[in-house]
Amino acid sequence: MIINDATTTVTIQEINKTFKTKNEEIKNEEVNKKTSSRKQEVPQDTYEKSGDTSKQGLYSDIKKLSSTQIQAIKDNEQATQIQMLEQMMNANIKNQNIAYSLVQQTEDLWTKVFGSIDAALPPLATNKEEAQKALEAGGTYSVGAVAERIMTMAEALAGDDSSKIVLLRQAVEKGFKQAGIEIKSRTKSELPKICQDTYDEVMKRFDVWEEKEKNVVIEETKVDKA
């Protein structure tokens, strides 16, 4: 079909094309409006320069605390410190009491075995002449006197249980070794000969004691078999 006009001839195809183009423009306009609306709804990221971000992350929460909450934290820290001091005092007093008890027990045992503290551990000499006499044969710190006190104490601790002899010998060895270490650390020198002689004498007496107890066991076994 053709519509004739004095100046222009328009076909139906051209009219359809015109309508199609118009419809596409209308659709594009609607799409643009929706896109624009969505962009307005979505918040845009903005960059704001700040200081040290690591510190800001650590302390941002604290800055938001109220003054009451901050005070509560301080009070809690103070309470913890006070508790630590209490525990330290408690532990030290307990250890002090244990140390005192050990000293007291030692003194009580020495008094029971030797009759007095001075008999178990004679007072040290106050001058050169007294010290020399104490170290000579028959003196309070002679080889024989010290060995006798050590063995008296060991026998008292063993009682009738001869199986303790080995443990008591080991205790004496450990004590002698420790004394040597302490003296060397203070004086930078080895133990004097009299100390080594005393140790040797004590070990000999342990040997005799141990041999004696073995013989007793042998004799008792013979009696039982008879």
C-alpha positions in Angstrom: 0.0 0.0 0.0 1.3 3.5 -1.0 0.2 6.9 0.4 0.7 9.6 -2.2 1.5 13.2 -1.1 2.3 16.1 -3.2 5.9 16.3 -1.9 6.7 12.9 -0.2 6.0 9.3 -0.8 6.1 7.2 2.4 5.9 3.5 2.4 4.4 1.4 5.2 7.8 -0.1 5.8 9.3 3.3 6.5 6.5 4.0 9.0 7.1 0.7 10.8 10.8 1.5 10.9 10.0 4.8 12.4 7.8 3.3 15.1 10.4 0.6 15.9 13.1 3.2 16.3 10.9 5.2 18.6 10.0 2.2 20.8 13.7 1.4 21.2 14.5 4.9 22.3 11.7 4.7 24.8 13.0 1.4 26.2 16.6 2.7 26.4 15.4 5.7 28.3 13.6 3.5 30.8 16.7 1.3 31.3 18.9 4.4 31.8 16.4 5.7 34.4 16.5 2.4 36.4 20.3 2.2 36.2 20.6 5.8 37.5 18.2 5.0 40.3 20.2 2.0 41.4 23.5 4.0 41.4 21.9 6.5 43.7 20.8 3.8 46.2 24.2 2.0 46.4 26.5 4.0 48.8 29.8 5.0 47.2 33.1 4.1 48.8 35.0 7.2 49.9 38.6 7.4 51.0 39.4 9.3 54.1 43.0 9.8 55.2 43.7 8.9 58.7 46.6 8.4 61.0 48.2 5.1 62.0 45.7 2.5 61.1 47.2 -0.2 63.3 46.8 2.0 66.4 43.3 3.0 65.3 42.3 -0.7 65.1 43.7 -1.5 68.5 42.3 1.5 70.4 39.1 2.3 68.5 37.0 0.1 70.8 38.5 1.5 74.0 37.8 5.1 72.8 34.1 4.1 72.6 34.0 2.9 76.2 32.2 5.1 78.7 34.1 6.6 81.6 32.4 4.1 83.9 33.6 1.1 81.8 37.2 2.5 81.7 37.2 2.9 85.5 36.0 -0.7 85.8 38.9 -1.9 83.8 41.4 0.1 85.9 39.8 -1.2 89.1 40.1 -4.8 87.8 43.8 -4.3 87.0 44.4 -2.9 90.5 42.6 -5.9 92.0 44.7 -8.3 90.0 47.9 -6.6 91.2 46.8 -6.7 94.8 46.0 -10.4 94.4 49.4 -11.1 93.0 51.0 -9.4 96.0 48.8 -11.4 98.4 49.8 -14.6 96.7 53.5 -13.7 96.8 53.3 -12.9 100.5 51.4 -16.1 101.1 53.9 -18.3 99.3 56.9 -16.6 101.0 55.4 -17.1 104.4 54.7 -20.7 103.7 58.2 -21.3 102.5 59.6 -19.4 105.5 57.6 -21.6 107.8 58.8 -24.7 106.1 62.4 -23.6 106.4 61.9 -22.7 110.1 60.3 -26.1 110.7 63.2 -27.9 109.0 65.7 -26.0 111.2 63.6 -26.7 114.3 63.4 -30.4 113.4 67.1 -30.6 112.9 67.9 -28.9 116.2 65.4 -31.2 118.0 67.0 -34.3 116.4 70.5 -33.2 117.2 69.5 -32.4 120.8 67.9 -35.9 121.1 70.9 -37.7 119.7 73.8 -35.7 121.1 72.2 -34.1 124.2 72.7 -30.5 122.9 73.3 -28.5 119.8 76.8 -27.7 120.7 77.6 -31.3 121.1 76.4 -32.0 117.6 78.0 -28.9 116.1 80.6 -27.5 118.4 81.2 -23.8 118.3 84.0 -22.6 116.1 87.2 -21.3 117.5 87.6 -17.6 117.8 91.4 -17.4 117.5 94.2 -19.3 115.8 95.3 -21.2 119.0 91.8 -22.5 119.6 91.4 -23.5 116.0 94.7 -25.4 116.1 93.6 -27.3 119.2 90.2 -28.1 117.6 91.8 -29.7 114.6 94.4 -31.8 116.5 93.7 -35.4 117.6 91.1 -35.3 120.4 89.9 -31.9 119.4 86.3 -31.1 118.6 87.0 -30.9 114.8 89.7 -33.6 114.5 89.2 -36.4 112.0 88.1 -38.9 114.7 85.7 -36.5 116.4 83.9 -35.4 113.2 83.7 -39.0 111.9 82.3 -40.1 115.3 79.5 -37.5 115.2 78.6 -38.4 111.6 78.4 -42.1 112.3 76.4 -41.5 115.5 73.9 -39.5 113.6 73.7 -42.1 110.8 73.1 -45.0 113.2 70.4 -43.0 115.0 68.6 -42.4 111.7 68.9 -46.1 110.6 67.6 -47.5 113.9 67.1 -51.2 113.5 66.7 -51.0 109.7 70.1 -51.9 108.2 68.7 -51.4 104.7 69.1 -47.7 105.2 72.9 -47.9 105.4 73.3 -47.5 101.7 71.0 -44.4 101.6 72.8 -42.9 104.6 76.2 -43.4 103.0 75.0 -41.7 99.8 73.7 -38.8 101.9 77.1 -38.4 103.5 78.8 -38.5 100.1 76.5 -35.9 98.7 77.0 -33.7 101.7 80.8 -33.9 101.4 80.7 -33.2 97.7 78.4 -30.2 98.2 80.6 -28.8 101.0 83.6 -29.1 98.6 81.8 -27.2 95.9 80.7 -24.4 98.2 84.2 -24.0 99.7 85.8 -24.0 96.3 83.4 -21.4 95.0 84.2 -19.1 98.0 87.9 -19.7 98.4 88.9 -20.8 94.8 90.8 -23.7 96.4 90.2 -27.4 97.1 89.2 -28.8 100.5 92.1 -29.1 103.0 93.6 -32.5 103.6 92.0 -32.9 107.0 88.6 -32.8 105.3 89.5 -35.5 102.8 91.0 -37.6 105.7 87.7 -37.2 107.6 85.7 -38.3 104.5 87.9 -41.4 104.1 87.5 -42.2 107.8 83.7 -41.9 107.6 83.6 -44.2 104.5 85.8 -46.8 106.4 83.3 -46.8 109.3 80.4 -47.2 106.9 82.2 -50.3 105.4 82.7 -51.7 108.9 79.1 -51.1 109.8 77.8 -52.6 106.6 80.0 -55.7 107.0 78.8 -56.1 110.6 75.2 -56.0 109.5 75.8 -58.6 106.8 77.4 -60.9 109.3 74.3 -60.5 111.6 72.0 -61.5 108.7 74.2 -64.5 108.0 74.1 -65.6 111.6 70.3 -65.1 111.8 69.9 -67.2 108.7 72.0 -70.0 110.2 69.9 -70.0 113.3 66.7 -70.1 111.3 67.9 -73.1 109.3 69.0 -74.9 112.5 
